[in-house]
């Protein structure tokens, strides 16, 4: 027969309870250590993730700012280049205007040589007769040029008839003379002013400006650096 278990006394019960408490405490410490280790690992992983994400954001922001700064620099540079180009164009245009003004001043000196001016008037009238090819025309000129124009008409009519075997009746419009501020020359009309041939020195100069302006620009400033092809 087995011996019945002996009941523990108070001291033995207390000792067993201390062992159990120590075991439970040890288990709790180990569990707490595991939780702490796991928490530290998760914290480190999350921290590294946040650091990488923030680093990526910082780098992206920095690149965006650098790109924006570069774009702004190019915009400012373009503005400065355009401003300088416009300034150059304005200076060139002013120089051309000055050149044309001087040319106009020199043009008015043509009338000072009466013989040469009368020949010029004859040629301008003859050219107008050829252009209009009408039997009757009206001539406008400056009041002070009227005597010279009358002689030039006579000469131009003879040359016109000799060249084309046609006649032309030309009269001077004394009621509507060209202004004295004009450089000279004539305006010849037909059909009561419906057909006009502008042959004043001012109009000839304007025509010359339009035709020779590209060549004048090349002479003054050279060819455009961006031009690749030449006729």
Secondary structure in CASP SS format (residue, H / E / C, confidence):
PFRMAT SS
TARGET T0000
AUTHOR 0000-0000-0000
METHOD secondary structure of the structure
MODEL  1
X C 1.00
X C 1.00
X C 1.00
X C 1.00
X C 1.00
X C 1.00
X C 1.00
X C 1.00
X C 1.00
X H 1.00
X H 1.00
X H 1.00
X H 1.00
X H 1.00
X H 1.00
X H 1.00
X H 1.00
X H 1.00
X H 1.00
X H 1.00
X H 1.00
X H 1.00
X H 1.00
X H 1.00
X H 1.00
X H 1.00
X H 1.00
X H 1.00
X H 1.00
X H 1.00
X H 1.00
X H 1.00
X H 1.00
X H 1.00
X H 1.00
X H 1.00
X H 1.00
X H 1.00
X H 1.00
X H 1.00
X H 1.00
X H 1.00
X H 1.00
X H 1.00
X H 1.00
X H 1.00
X H 1.00
X H 1.00
X H 1.00
X H 1.00
X H 1.00
X H 1.00
X H 1.00
X H 1.00
X H 1.00
X H 1.00
X H 1.00
X H 1.00
X H 1.00
X H 1.00
X H 1.00
X H 1.00
X H 1.00
X H 1.00
X H 1.00
X H 1.00
X H 1.00
X H 1.00
X H 1.00
X H 1.00
X H 1.00
X H 1.00
X H 1.00
X H 1.00
X H 1.00
X H 1.00
X H 1.00
X H 1.00
X H 1.00
X H 1.00
X H 1.00
X H 1.00
X H 1.00
X H 1.00
X H 1.00
X H 1.00
X H 1.00
X H 1.00
X H 1.00
X H 1.00
X H 1.00
X H 1.00
X H 1.00
X H 1.00
X H 1.00
X H 1.00
X H 1.00
X H 1.00
X H 1.00
X H 1.00
X H 1.00
X H 1.00
X H 1.00
X H 1.00
X H 1.00
X H 1.00
X H 1.00
X H 1.00
X H 1.00
X H 1.00
X H 1.00
X H 1.00
X C 1.00
X H 1.00
X H 1.00
X H 1.00
X H 1.00
X H 1.00
X H 1.00
X H 1.00
X H 1.00
X H 1.00
X H 1.00
X H 1.00
X H 1.00
X H 1.00
X H 1.00
X H 1.00
X H 1.00
X H 1.00
X H 1.00
X H 1.00
X C 1.00
X C 1.00
X C 1.00
X E 1.00
X E 1.00
X E 1.00
X E 1.00
X E 1.00
X C 1.00
X E 1.00
X H 1.00
X H 1.00
X H 1.00
X H 1.00
X H 1.00
X H 1.00
X H 1.00
X H 1.00
X H 1.00
X H 1.00
X H 1.00
X H 1.00
X H 1.00
X H 1.00
X H 1.00
X H 1.00
X H 1.00
X H 1.00
X H 1.00
X H 1.00
X H 1.00
X H 1.00
X C 1.00
X C 1.00
X C 1.00
X C 1.00
X E 1.00
X E 1.00
X E 1.00
X E 1.00
X C 1.00
X C 1.00
X C 1.00
X C 1.00
X C 1.00
X E 1.00
X C 1.00
X C 1.00
X C 1.00
X C 1.00
X C 1.00
X C 1.00
X E 1.00
X E 1.00
X E 1.00
X E 1.00
X E 1.00
X E 1.00
X C 1.00
X C 1.00
X C 1.00
X C 1.00
X E 1.00
X E 1.00
X E 1.00
X E 1.00
X E 1.00
X E 1.00
X H 1.00
X H 1.00
X H 1.00
X H 1.00
X H 1.00
X H 1.00
X H 1.00
X H 1.00
X H 1.00
X H 1.00
X H 1.00
X H 1.00
X H 1.00
X H 1.00
X H 1.00
X H 1.00
X H 1.00
X H 1.00
X H 1.00
X H 1.00
X H 1.00
X C 1.00
X C 1.00
X C 1.00
X C 1.00
X C 1.00
X C 1.00
X C 1.00
X C 1.00
X C 1.00
X C 1.00
END
